[in-house]
């Protein structure tokens, strides 16, 4: 059994020295406070086992005595350094920090103030027994604090981080039990010595697995998250077809792989395209481009890659214990950026294809409309011309005059129709250029309404407050108002009232009459092309294009045109035109 104890002792010493080397290498790579405290703790532990093997069982003289005191002092400092590592992530209260620091300093002074250390097998005097008890209490309390902190914090962490933290918590508890057992170990009690040796070796293994677990071990610990992550990446590259779908496929696995309480995926412009468990206030902060507030006990990790960035609200422990998971996060962010670019290019290609299809459809519709609507006046004109050409000598002057008047009317109708079709063509192709300028609405509406009314100018009432002006395109305003006033006289009854008012950043223009109003059968299709109904189709000449053109002009001006029933009767058309900047071309 003695050989087994010696073997475990050697293995433990080698493991602790290895721990010191690994911790120093990790600190040189990370250069943060947590790695620094952990490196100091394990360097002190490595020095303890190295110095301890050089000290004789019964040291005599200044040098061996000093070496023994330094070795014991390193034992005093080890739990304190481990405690400082654990409190880097979530700082304790100032009172607790001062208490722990004061007790550690007092115990360190006491270590060098002792008269001497009793030799092995020598009875302990009361002052040394008091020192040992203080030492064990100090060590036990700090180790318990470390174990509890790490064990509790590891509950919400993903597989690798949680297991690493539990390993450190176990190792801290195991080495404490080993130290206590060694302190009260009786002479010749080999069973206790073996238990102490096994616990010491187990703590070394636990510290190694918590500090730097091998790759194969880490892979087994993260197997659950790895499956969901691989599934997310597969869907990201093959199934997602919109930016929101791309982000939605990665946001949940992203939060899971680092144990995040919340997560957000942003596109290249910084806009949030998907989020997980974020409050409306935080979403508003992100939308405004502000740095989100961080709740207590939470750390925001931002991973930025070309085309996308990922934010996770995780525990302060995640960046230290989940460094590989954060590397995976960077990979996910890069793949997300690629997927978003792919979706963007797909959408651009789709929009281009839709634009080409729309252009072809508009061209086909225009040709069909032109052919259909021009057939009647062209046929009529052709008939009149043939009559005058072949039978003109047989007609008297009155008949010839009637034919010429009818010919002029059909020519005017065809010219008007051609102009309307050209208007529709330009509007469909978004070829209307809006040129806003400041306009005196009362003066402009009186002029336009009078022009549209012609000889019935006295039947138009313009009610516009004096000095009411707006920045609008006067040509578009004229097109709309002339069309509405003409329709009011054609289909309604006078008087026709034209009014205007300002509504925040928009101007409302109302044209209404006191006639029967729009037939119920066409209210829902009133602004569709070639919509005419009832007696108006037979009683009044028209093409049914006027209102469609007027609404298209209003929308080209970023406004709209709608119909309302007037009271007690009549039709009211409301034009809304936003006041545009004069710099807009």
FIPA-380801 format. One record per residue (C-alpha): residue number from 1; x, y, z. Coordinates in pm, 1 decimal, m for minus. Each point is the difference from the previous one (the first is absolute). Example, Ala and Ser with C-alpha at 12.3 -4.5 7.8 and 13.67 -1.06 7.14 Angstrom:
// residues 2
(1; (1230.0; m450.0; 780.0))
(2; (137.0; 344.0; m66.0))
// end
This chain:
// residues 585
(1; (0.0; 0.0; 0.0))
(2; (292.2; 228.5; 71.9))
(3; (111.3; m36.4; m363.2))
(4; (m350.2; 95.7; m117.3))
(5; (5.8; 309.0; 219.3))
(6; (338.7; 100.8; m140.5))
(7; (m121.5; m58.2; m357.2))
(8; (m308.6; 218.1; 51.7))
(9; (221.7; 264.0; 160.3))
(10; (231.9; 7.9; m301.0))
(11; (m291.7; 9.1; m244.6))
(12; (m159.4; 282.5; 198.3))
(13; (324.3; 199.7; 2.4))
(14; (41.3; m44.6; m375.6))
(15; (m363.2; 98.9; m54.9))
(16; (33.0; 316.8; 210.4))
(17; (319.6; 105.2; m177.5))
(18; (m174.3; m63.7; m333.1))
(19; (m291.2; 210.9; 123.7))
(20; (235.7; 287.3; 72.2))
(21; (149.7; m17.9; m350.4))
(22; (m341.5; m20.4; m165.9))
(23; (m136.4; 288.8; 209.1))
(24; (297.1; 224.4; m86.3))
(25; (m36.1; m80.8; m371.0))
(26; (m369.6; 76.6; 18.6))
(27; (66.7; 332.6; 170.5))
(28; (258.1; 94.9; m264.6))
(29; (m263.2; m69.3; m265.2))
(30; (m296.0; 170.7; 168.0))
(31; (166.1; 276.6; 209.6))
(32; (m313.8; 58.5; 207.9))
(33; (m53.5; 21.5; 377.1))
(34; (m166.2; m341.2; 36.2))
(35; (283.4; m180.7; m178.7))
(36; (251.5; 199.0; 203.9))
(37; (m143.8; m99.9; 337.9))
(38; (m34.3; m361.2; m111.0))
(39; (360.1; m5.2; m122.2))
(40; (121.6; 139.2; 334.5))
(41; (m205.4; m261.3; 188.4))
(42; (134.9; m297.2; m194.1))
(43; (354.8; 132.5; m11.6))
(44; (m15.5; 22.3; 379.4))
(45; (m138.8; m355.6; 11.6))
(46; (275.7; m125.6; m228.9))
(47; (257.4; 176.2; 212.5))
(48; (m149.1; m157.1; 316.1))
(49; (50.0; m357.2; m121.6))
(50; (343.3; 81.2; m148.4))
(51; (131.3; 175.0; 310.3))
(52; (m161.9; m257.8; 228.9))
(53; (203.5; m279.3; m157.8))
(54; (321.4; 192.9; 66.1))
(55; (m66.8; 71.7; 365.6))
(56; (132.2; m264.1; 243.4))
(57; (m240.0; m167.0; 242.7))
(58; (161.7; 183.9; 294.0))
(59; (141.3; 326.8; m139.0))
(60; (277.4; 171.8; 194.1))
(61; (174.6; 322.1; m77.4))
(62; (m111.8; 327.7; m152.5))
(63; (m26.3; m118.4; m361.0))
(64; (m216.7; m310.6; 51.9))
(65; (m213.7; 184.9; 256.2))
(66; (m59.2; 289.1; m240.5))
(67; (m83.4; m241.3; m281.1))
(68; (m253.9; m171.8; 222.8))
(69; (m161.2; 332.3; 96.5))
(70; (m15.3; 106.5; m366.4))
(71; (m160.2; m334.6; m85.4))
(72; (m261.2; 45.6; 272.7))
(73; (m56.6; 361.2; m109.3))
(74; (m71.3; m120.8; m353.2))
(75; (m256.1; m238.5; 152.3))
(76; (m158.2; 299.2; 171.9))
(77; (m8.4; 197.0; m324.3))
(78; (m133.1; m277.0; m227.4))
(79; (m366.9; 7.5; 117.1))
(80; (12.7; 381.6; 6.6))
(81; (123.4; 10.5; m362.2))
(82; (m264.5; m252.5; m101.3))
(83; (m258.3; 213.8; 179.6))
(84; (117.3; 309.3; m190.6))
(85; (m37.6; m194.1; m326.0))
(86; (m358.4; m96.1; 84.5))
(87; (m93.8; 356.9; 97.2))
(88; (134.3; 157.5; m319.0))
(89; (m324.6; m89.2; m180.3))
(90; (m247.4; 122.8; 263.3))
(91; (162.0; 227.1; 255.3))
(92; (m97.3; m50.7; 364.9))
(93; (m82.3; 285.3; 233.5))
(94; (276.6; 239.2; 108.4))
(95; (m38.5; m113.3; 361.3))
(96; (55.7; m364.8; m91.1))
(97; (301.8; 85.0; m214.8))
(98; (157.4; 195.5; 282.6))
(99; (m73.1; m276.0; 254.1))
(100; (154.5; m274.1; m214.2))
(101; (302.6; 214.2; m83.5))
(102; (55.2; 92.7; 365.0))
(103; (m23.0; m362.1; 120.6))
(104; (243.2; m114.0; m272.2))
(105; (251.4; 269.6; 93.1))
(106; (m27.7; m81.6; 372.0))
(107; (43.9; m371.5; m64.7))
(108; (303.4; 72.3; m221.0))
(109; (159.2; 210.5; 275.3))
(110; (m77.0; m272.8; 250.8))
(111; (173.3; m254.9; m226.7))
(112; (332.4; 185.6; 18.3))
(113; (m47.3; 97.6; 366.2))
(114; (m19.4; m359.1; 125.0))
(115; (299.5; m94.9; 217.7))
(116; (52.0; m315.9; m200.4))
(117; (m186.7; m284.0; m167.0))
(118; (m18.6; m321.4; 203.2))
(119; (188.8; m291.6; m152.9))
(120; (m183.6; m305.5; m133.3))
(121; (m134.9; m211.1; 289.1))
(122; (64.2; 279.6; 253.1))
(123; (m289.7; 106.6; 221.3))
(124; (m159.8; 329.7; m107.5))
(125; (10.3; 285.7; 251.4))
(126; (m319.4; 196.5; 57.5))
(127; (113.4; 298.9; m209.0))
(128; (70.7; m220.9; m300.7))
(129; (m330.7; m181.7; 42.8))
(130; (m176.8; 338.3; m0.9))
(131; (187.7; 93.6; m317.1))
(132; (m94.7; m327.4; m170.9))
(133; (m366.1; 48.8; 91.2))
(134; (5.3; 356.7; m136.4))
(135; (174.1; m124.7; m313.0))
(136; (m259.4; m274.2; m57.3))
(137; (m293.3; 234.6; 62.4))
(138; (145.8; 256.3; m240.8))
(139; (66.6; m263.7; m266.0))
(140; (m336.0; m174.5; 45.3))
(141; (m209.5; 316.4; m8.3))
(142; (167.5; 135.4; m314.9))
(143; (m12.9; m338.5; m173.9))
(144; (m368.9; m39.9; 84.2))
(145; (m71.0; 349.2; m136.6))
(146; (182.4; m88.7; m322.9))
(147; (m176.3; m337.3; m32.4))
(148; (m346.1; 141.9; 64.8))
(149; (48.4; 296.7; m233.5))
(150; (123.0; m210.8; m288.9))
(151; (m255.0; m277.7; 51.4))
(152; (m294.2; 241.8; 13.0))
(153; (119.6; 209.0; m293.2))
(154; (50.9; m312.5; m209.6))
(155; (m367.4; m97.5; 11.6))
(156; (m103.8; 232.5; m280.8))
(157; (306.1; m61.7; m215.4))
(158; (24.7; m223.4; m308.7))
(159; (163.0; m343.6; 15.1))
(160; (370.7; 87.3; m14.8))
(161; (m8.5; 309.3; 223.1))
(162; (m229.4; m164.0; 255.8))
(163; (213.5; m313.2; 27.6))
(164; (324.8; 198.0; 22.9))
(165; (m143.1; 210.1; 281.2))
(166; (m124.6; m308.8; 183.4))
(167; (344.3; m156.2; m38.5))
(168; (165.2; 302.5; 159.7))
(169; (m259.6; 1.0; 277.4))
(170; (59.1; m370.9; 65.8))
(171; (380.5; 41.2; m7.5))
(172; (m16.8; 290.3; 244.3))
(173; (m211.0; m204.3; 238.9))
(174; (216.2; m312.8; m43.9))
(175; (328.4; 175.5; 74.0))
(176; (m155.6; 158.6; 308.0))
(177; (m103.5; m340.6; 133.4))
(178; (348.6; m131.8; m80.8))
(179; (166.8; 286.9; 188.1))
(180; (m226.1; m47.0; 303.6))
(181; (60.1; m377.6; m7.1))
(182; (376.9; 49.6; m23.1))
(183; (m5.7; 242.2; 292.8))
(184; (m167.6; m250.3; 232.8))
(185; (159.0; m314.4; m143.3))
(186; (138.0; m224.0; 273.0))
(187; (341.2; m159.2; m11.7))
(188; (m9.6; m332.2; m184.2))
(189; (m358.3; 49.8; m116.0))
(190; (54.3; m124.5; m352.9))
(191; (m369.2; m14.4; m91.8))
(192; (m43.0; 371.9; 66.5))
(193; (328.7; 71.5; m177.8))
(194; (m117.6; m191.9; m304.6))
(195; (m336.9; 182.2; 3.9))
(196; (182.4; 332.5; 23.8))
(197; (227.1; m97.2; m290.8))
(198; (m296.7; m108.7; m214.2))
(199; (m190.8; 320.8; 79.8))
(200; (307.2; 205.8; m81.9))
(201; (38.1; m173.8; m335.2))
(202; (m375.8; 29.9; m68.9))
(203; (15.8; 372.5; 71.1))
(204; (294.4; 35.2; m240.2))
(205; (m193.8; m182.5; m272.4))
(206; (m307.7; 214.2; 72.6))
(207; (203.9; 320.3; m24.6))
(208; (154.6; m116.1; m329.6))
(209; (m340.7; m88.4; m148.5))
(210; (m143.6; 331.1; 118.5))
(211; (291.9; 208.7; m124.9))
(212; (86.4; m168.0; m331.4))
(213; (m206.8; m310.2; m83.8))
(214; (123.9; m202.0; m300.3))
(215; (m173.5; 49.1; m332.9))
(216; (m165.8; m343.6; 0.2))
(217; (m142.1; 66.9; 346.8))
(218; (m130.6; 342.3; m103.1))
(219; (m165.8; m154.9; m306.0))
(220; (m188.3; m250.5; 216.3))
(221; (m112.0; 273.3; 240.0))
(222; (m145.0; 217.5; m275.6))
(223; (m170.5; m278.1; m197.6))
(224; (m353.4; 128.8; 69.6))
(225; (74.0; 353.8; m114.7))
(226; (203.1; m129.0; m292.9))
(227; (m297.2; m184.7; m149.5))
(228; (m227.2; 306.5; 9.2))
(229; (280.9; 218.3; m132.3))
(230; (68.1; m228.5; m295.3))
(231; (m371.7; m11.1; m76.9))
(232; (m14.8; 379.2; 11.3))
(233; (297.8; 34.4; m235.3))
(234; (m153.2; m249.2; m243.1))
(235; (m328.3; 189.3; m4.5))
(236; (184.5; 330.2; m19.5))
(237; (182.8; m91.9; m318.6))
(238; (m274.1; m196.2; m175.9))
(239; (m349.0; 86.2; 125.7))
(240; (m10.6; 366.1; 107.7))
(241; (m130.7; 231.6; m273.0))
(242; (m59.5; 332.1; 181.9))
(243; (216.0; 206.0; 240.6))
(244; (m244.8; m62.8; 285.8))
(245; (1.6; m373.7; m69.6))
(246; (380.2; m6.9; m13.0))
(247; (26.9; 171.1; 336.3))
(248; (m282.5; m200.2; 158.4))
(249; (179.1; m326.1; m81.3))
(250; (315.8; 98.1; 189.0))
(251; (m117.5; 216.3; 287.9))
(252; (m122.2; m283.4; 225.9))
(253; (301.9; m233.7; m54.9))
(254; (226.5; 302.1; 41.7))
(255; (m150.2; 76.9; 339.2))
(256; (20.2; m366.6; 101.4))
(257; (364.2; m57.3; m91.6))
(258; (122.0; 274.3; 236.2))
(259; (m278.1; m30.7; 257.2))
(260; (m130.3; 345.2; m83.2))
(261; (m310.7; 141.3; 163.2))
(262; (m77.6; 196.3; m316.2))
(263; (143.6; 46.6; m348.4))
(264; (m41.6; 218.4; m306.1))
(265; (110.9; m26.4; m362.2))
(266; (71.2; 324.5; m187.9))
(267; (56.5; 45.7; m370.6))
(268; (281.6; 197.3; m160.4))
(269; (m182.2; 331.7; 54.8))
(270; (m50.2; m68.0; 370.9))
(271; (m372.8; m73.5; m22.5))
(272; (m136.7; m277.1; 223.5))
(273; (m128.2; m284.4; m218.9))
(274; (m70.5; m251.1; 279.6))
(275; (18.9; m12.8; 378.8))
(276; (m53.5; m243.0; 285.2))
(277; (m141.6; 104.3; 341.9))
(278; (80.0; 371.2; m43.9))
(279; (m215.0; 264.1; 168.2))
(280; (m170.9; 269.8; m211.2))
(281; (222.9; 261.1; 164.8))
(282; (317.3; m180.8; m106.4))
(283; (m133.6; m39.3; m354.2))
(284; (m69.5; 374.2; m9.0))
(285; (357.1; 70.4; 114.9))
(286; (140.2; m223.1; m274.6))
(287; (m227.8; 158.5; m262.0))
(288; (126.6; 343.6; 104.7))
(289; (361.9; m115.0; m30.9))
(290; (62.1; 37.4; 373.7))
(291; (202.0; m230.7; 223.1))
(292; (m253.5; m220.1; 181.6))
(293; (m15.1; 11.2; 377.7))
(294; (149.5; m302.5; 174.3))
(295; (m195.6; m156.5; 289.3))
(296; (190.7; m87.4; 315.8))
(297; (179.9; m332.6; m32.4))
(298; (m14.9; 11.4; m379.6))
(299; (266.4; 70.9; m259.5))
(300; (m62.8; 96.8; m361.8))
(301; (222.8; m175.9; m250.1))
(302; (m1.6; 151.0; m348.5))
(303; (138.4; m198.6; m292.5))
(304; (36.9; 206.0; m317.4))
(305; (58.3; m153.1; m341.5))
(306; (m43.5; 142.7; m353.3))
(307; (m370.2; 10.8; m75.8))
(308; (m127.0; m94.3; 347.5))
(309; (60.9; 35.8; 371.1))
(310; (m126.3; m201.3; 295.6))
(311; (m63.3; 128.9; 351.6))
(312; (m47.5; m236.9; 293.0))
(313; (m98.0; 91.6; 353.8))
(314; (183.8; m266.7; 195.9))
(315; (150.7; m51.2; 344.7))
(316; (342.4; 152.7; 78.9))
(317; (142.2; m354.1; 21.2))
(318; (m69.9; m83.3; m366.4))
(319; (291.0; 193.2; m158.9))
(320; (252.1; m186.4; 221.6))
(321; (m149.1; m348.4; 7.2))
(322; (m156.8; 12.5; m345.8))
(323; (286.2; 136.7; m211.1))
(324; (m43.5; m274.4; m260.4))
(325; (m373.9; 60.1; m0.9))
(326; (67.3; 367.1; m70.7))
(327; (223.6; m108.5; m287.2))
(328; (m293.8; m205.1; m128.8))
(329; (m209.3; 313.9; 39.0))
(330; (236.9; 184.6; m232.0))
(331; (m36.8; m280.1; m253.6))
(332; (m378.8; 20.2; 26.4))
(333; (12.2; 377.9; m46.2))
(334; (217.2; m39.0; m311.3))
(335; (m234.6; m263.3; m144.9))
(336; (m298.2; 218.8; 86.3))
(337; (160.4; 290.6; m186.2))
(338; (54.2; m223.4; m303.5))
(339; (m359.9; m125.8; 18.8))
(340; (m135.3; 355.5; 29.3))
(341; (206.4; 104.7; m301.6))
(342; (m132.3; m301.4; m189.7))
(343; (m357.8; 92.6; 90.9))
(344; (63.1; 364.2; m92.6))
(345; (136.2; m100.7; m341.4))
(346; (m293.6; m236.0; m45.0))
(347; (m243.6; 279.8; 84.2))
(348; (174.9; 236.8; m239.6))
(349; (m16.2; m261.4; m274.7))
(350; (m366.3; m63.7; 81.4))
(351; (m77.7; 372.5; m5.0))
(352; (178.1; 37.5; m334.3))
(353; (m196.1; m291.9; m141.4))
(354; (m326.5; 140.5; 134.8))
(355; (85.4; 342.3; m145.4))
(356; (66.1; m154.6; m341.1))
(357; (m323.0; m200.8; 17.6))
(358; (m188.5; 311.6; 105.7))
(359; (151.6; 200.4; m284.6))
(360; (m104.7; m268.8; m246.9))
(361; (m346.2; m13.1; 153.7))
(362; (m32.9; 379.8; m11.7))
(363; (104.4; 4.1; m363.6))
(364; (m246.2; m274.5; m87.6))
(365; (m279.6; 170.7; 196.5))
(366; (72.0; 333.1; m162.4))
(367; (m13.6; m147.1; m348.9))
(368; (m323.5; m184.3; 85.0))
(369; (m159.1; 311.1; 152.8))
(370; (105.3; 220.6; m285.5))
(371; (m134.2; m245.6; m257.5))
(372; (m328.4; m48.5; 185.1))
(373; (m73.4; 362.8; 87.1))
(374; (115.5; 153.0; m324.8))
(375; (m198.9; m240.3; m217.4))
(376; (m334.4; 182.5; 44.8))
(377; (110.3; 357.9; m77.1))
(378; (227.9; m114.7; m282.1))
(379; (m283.6; m204.1; m154.6))
(380; (m239.9; 292.4; 36.5))
(381; (244.6; 248.0; m150.2))
(382; (74.4; m238.7; m284.8))
(383; (m373.0; m33.0; m70.8))
(384; (m51.7; 378.1; m1.7))
(385; (299.8; 54.6; m225.7))
(386; (m117.8; m266.1; m248.4))
(387; (m351.6; 150.4; m1.0))
(388; (138.5; 346.5; m73.4))
(389; (239.1; m136.1; m260.8))
(390; (m242.6; m222.1; m193.4))
(391; (m340.9; 156.9; 68.6))
(392; (89.6; 360.0; 73.5))
(393; (m138.7; 126.8; m333.2))
(394; (m342.2; m149.0; 82.6))
(395; (m24.4; 164.7; 344.0))
(396; (m132.9; 347.3; 55.1))
(397; (189.4; 262.8; 197.4))
(398; (m183.3; m78.8; 325.7))
(399; (83.7; m369.8; m16.0))
(400; (361.4; 72.2; m86.1))
(401; (22.3; 239.5; 295.8))
(402; (m141.4; m262.2; 237.5))
(403; (256.4; m254.3; m124.2))
(404; (285.1; 246.5; 49.5))
(405; (m115.0; 82.3; 356.1))
(406; (m27.8; m371.4; 83.0))
(407; (340.9; m59.4; m156.9))
(408; (152.9; 275.0; 214.7))
(409; (m163.7; m143.0; 314.4))
(410; (133.4; m350.4; m68.9))
(411; (344.6; 142.4; m76.4))
(412; (m0.9; 189.6; 330.4))
(413; (m114.4; m315.9; 179.7))
(414; (280.4; m200.8; m159.4))
(415; (259.4; 267.0; 87.3))
(416; (m122.7; 6.5; 360.5))
(417; (10.9; m377.6; 18.8))
(418; (351.6; m10.6; m142.4))
(419; (112.4; 256.6; 258.4))
(420; (m158.7; m203.0; 281.5))
(421; (163.3; m320.2; m121.7))
(422; (336.7; 174.8; m11.9))
(423; (m56.9; 128.2; 354.6))
(424; (m75.1; m353.3; 117.7))
(425; (306.4; m132.1; m177.8))
(426; (226.5; 256.3; 168.8))
(427; (m155.5; m61.3; 339.6))
(428; (25.7; m378.5; m31.3))
(429; (366.1; 32.6; m93.0))
(430; (66.5; 239.0; 294.0))
(431; (118.6; 252.6; m254.8))
(432; (m175.5; 295.8; 164.0))
(433; (250.2; 246.1; 146.5))
(434; (m128.1; 187.7; 305.4))
(435; (119.5; 362.4; 6.7))
(436; (m124.3; 158.0; 323.7))
(437; (m16.3; 373.4; 46.7))
(438; (m180.2; 237.4; 232.8))
(439; (m353.3; 66.2; m124.2))
(440; (m269.6; 243.8; 116.8))
(441; (m285.6; m251.8; 21.8))
(442; (m289.5; 244.4; m13.0))
(443; (126.9; 175.5; m310.4))
(444; (97.6; m327.5; m169.5))
(445; (m326.1; m181.9; 73.2))
(446; (m213.5; 295.0; m116.2))
(447; (191.9; 5.1; m329.2))
(448; (m9.2; m377.2; m56.1))
(449; (m365.1; m43.1; 104.5))
(450; (m103.6; 285.7; m229.0))
(451; (192.2; m153.9; m290.3))
(452; (m166.3; m339.3; 56.0))
(453; (m350.2; 153.9; 33.6))
(454; (27.6; 213.2; m313.9))
(455; (m330.2; 175.4; m65.0))
(456; (m140.1; m131.1; 331.3))
(457; (263.2; 179.8; 203.3))
(458; (m264.7; 175.5; 208.7))
(459; (m118.4; m340.8; 128.0))
(460; (334.8; m70.3; 172.9))
(461; (52.7; 108.4; 362.5))
(462; (362.5; 12.1; 120.0))
(463; (34.1; 5.0; 378.9))
(464; (367.5; 29.0; 88.0))
(465; (141.4; 207.5; 288.5))
(466; (204.9; 297.0; m120.2))
(467; (377.5; m36.5; 9.9))
(468; (m23.2; m381.5; 12.4))
(469; (297.8; m132.1; m192.7))
(470; (177.5; m333.2; m34.4))
(471; (302.8; m152.0; m168.7))
(472; (m154.2; m222.4; m269.6))
(473; (41.6; m70.2; m370.6))
(474; (m238.7; 246.5; m169.4))
(475; (m26.8; m209.1; m318.2))
(476; (m115.2; m306.0; 195.8))
(477; (m236.4; 216.9; 203.5))
(478; (m150.4; 136.8; m323.9))
(479; (m43.6; m349.2; m151.9))
(480; (m188.1; m128.8; 303.9))
(481; (m223.2; 301.9; 64.2))
(482; (m96.7; 45.7; m368.4))
(483; (m98.4; m366.1; m18.6))
(484; (m208.9; 14.0; 318.5))
(485; (m176.3; 326.6; m85.9))
(486; (m75.0; m126.4; m352.6))
(487; (m145.8; m323.3; 143.4))
(488; (m207.8; 197.6; 253.2))
(489; (m166.9; 195.9; m281.7))
(490; (m27.9; m307.0; m223.1))
(491; (m152.7; m243.5; 249.5))
(492; (m122.3; 219.4; 287.4))
(493; (m188.2; 324.9; 49.1))
(494; (116.2; 350.7; 74.8))
(495; (105.2; 182.0; 199.5))
(496; (341.1; m166.1; 9.4))
(497; (194.4; 84.5; 314.1))
(498; (383.4; m1.1; 5.9))
(499; (163.2; 40.7; 342.3))
(500; (341.8; m51.2; 155.8))
(501; (151.8; m25.8; 345.0))
(502; (333.8; m86.1; 153.7))
(503; (32.6; m321.4; 203.7))
(504; (338.2; m21.4; 174.4))
(505; (251.1; m49.1; m284.9))
(506; (m261.7; m64.9; m268.1))
(507; (m256.2; 201.8; m193.7))
(508; (m356.7; m125.0; m48.5))
(509; (m198.0; 117.2; m301.4))
(510; (m370.6; m85.1; m15.3))
(511; (m216.7; 9.0; m313.3))
(512; (m370.1; m72.0; 53.3))
(513; (m333.8; 44.0; m172.4))
(514; (m365.4; m32.8; 101.0))
(515; (m101.4; m260.3; m256.9))
(516; (m113.1; m361.0; 59.4))
(517; (351.3; m121.1; 84.8))
(518; (180.6; m307.2; m125.1))
(519; (m209.9; m309.1; m71.8))
(520; (36.1; m260.7; 275.8))
(521; (81.7; m267.2; m259.2))
(522; (333.1; 164.6; m90.8))
(523; (114.0; 152.5; 331.6))
(524; (254.7; m276.4; 55.8))
(525; (133.7; 19.5; m357.4))
(526; (m36.8; 373.8; m44.7))
(527; (370.6; 58.4; m61.0))
(528; (46.5; m300.3; m228.5))
(529; (63.8; 68.3; m366.5))
(530; (m302.6; 22.4; m234.6))
(531; (m243.4; m10.3; 293.7))
(532; (m336.3; 149.2; m97.5))
(533; (m345.0; m114.4; 103.4))
(534; (m372.7; 45.3; m27.2))
(535; (m147.2; 289.7; m191.8))
(536; (329.0; 188.5; 0.1))
(537; (140.5; m248.5; m249.5))
(538; (m277.5; 80.0; m245.1))
(539; (m71.4; 363.2; 89.7))
(540; (348.6; 148.5; 30.6))
(541; (294.4; m45.6; m234.0))
(542; (321.4; m114.3; 164.7))
(543; (265.9; m267.0; 15.4))
(544; (1.6; m93.2; 367.9))
(545; (369.7; 88.0; 28.2))
(546; (m17.9; 339.8; 169.8))
(547; (m16.6; m107.9; 365.1))
(548; (261.6; m272.5; m51.8))
(549; (235.7; 262.8; m142.5))
(550; (m79.6; 249.6; 277.1))
(551; (73.6; m253.1; 276.3))
(552; (320.7; m110.6; m177.3))
(553; (116.2; 363.8; m12.7))
(554; (m79.5; 43.3; 371.5))
(555; (197.9; m310.9; 89.5))
(556; (290.1; 109.7; m220.0))
(557; (3.2; 306.5; 228.2))
(558; (15.7; m240.4; 300.6))
(559; (m359.9; 81.8; 82.9))
(560; (m337.7; m158.2; m74.0))
(561; (m351.0; 59.4; m130.7))
(562; (m313.4; m146.2; 159.9))
(563; (m375.5; 24.5; m35.3))
(564; (m254.2; 89.3; 271.5))
(565; (m375.5; 36.1; m4.9))
(566; (m95.7; 364.0; 46.0))
(567; (m288.9; 98.7; 229.4))
(568; (m288.2; 19.6; m56.5))
(569; (86.4; m110.2; m356.4))
(570; (274.3; 26.1; m254.1))
(571; (350.5; m125.7; m55.3))
(572; (308.4; 123.0; 184.4))
(573; (353.9; m74.9; m117.4))
(574; (282.2; 64.3; 245.6))
(575; (353.6; 54.6; m129.1))
(576; (288.7; m27.3; 246.6))
(577; (333.3; 136.7; m118.3))
(578; (295.3; 3.9; 241.1))
(579; (203.4; 319.5; 8.7))
(580; (325.7; m106.3; m166.0))
(581; (345.5; 148.9; 31.1))
(582; (77.2; 253.5; m269.2))
(583; (333.5; m172.1; m57.5))
(584; (m167.3; m320.5; m127.7))
(585; (51.0; m15.1; m380.1))
// end
